[in-house]
């Protein structure tokens, strides 16, 4: 099955792309996406505990089951800026 992974903030910089399609076996969970990405960029694992993730615009955790054509978003914590810039 295929899922689309969208990258934000430092994840976008790390992978040098906004999104990509990833092939996964049927019955895959969100952790399978993270494992596959970690093979390409091991340093992404440093973000796993603080990163927000979503599947089809719903917050998700590592055990969330995936389906064909799901959209996964990886949203690391964002730093910088000033309180008055909100």
N, C-alpha and C positions, 0 to 999 in steps of 0.2 A: 504494500500500500504506500501511498505518497502523502506526505504532510508538507506544508509550507512553513518554514521557520522564518520569522521576522526578527531582526536584530535592532536593538536600540542602544544609544549612548556608547559606553565603552565596548560593548559586545560588537556593535557595528564597526568600530575602529579595529578591534581585535581580528575580526574576520574579513574586513575590508569589503563588505557588501551589506546591502540593506535586507536582503532576503534570499532564500534558496529553497528548492524542493529537495526533500530527503526521502529516500526509499527505506521502508521499515517492514519487518515481517508482520503478518496479521497478528492481532492480539498485543501489539506493542503498547508500552506505557511511556509517559513523559520522560522517565529516567532513561529509557533507551535512546531518546534524542540526545540527552545530555551526555550519555556514554559515547555516542558516535561523535559528537562535537569535541569531546575531550581527547579523542584519538588524534584529531587534527591540531587542536590547540590545548595542550594539557593545562596551561595556566588559567583556562576558564573555570576550572574546578574551584579556584579561590573565590569565585563569585557565587557559587551554588547556595551557600547558606543565607546570603542576604538578597539574592536576586528574586524578583517577583516573576511569576510565569503565568501565562494564560493560554487557554485552549478555546478558540472560537469566542474570544472576548470575555471569557469567564475565568476568574482566578483559578489556578490549578496547583496541585502539588505533584511531587515526584511519582506518585502512584496512579495518577489520572490516566485512564485508558484512552487510547487514541483510535480514531477511525479514518478511513480513506478520505483525503481532501481536507482534513482538519487544518486549522491555522494555529500555529504555536507562536507566541511572542515571548521573548526573553528580555526582561526589563531590569537591568542592574540598578542599584541605588545611584542617584544623581547627587553630585556635590557641587559646590561653587555658587556663585551669585550672592546677592545680598538680600536680606529680608524685605527690603523695600522694592525689590524688583519683581515681586509676585503679582 
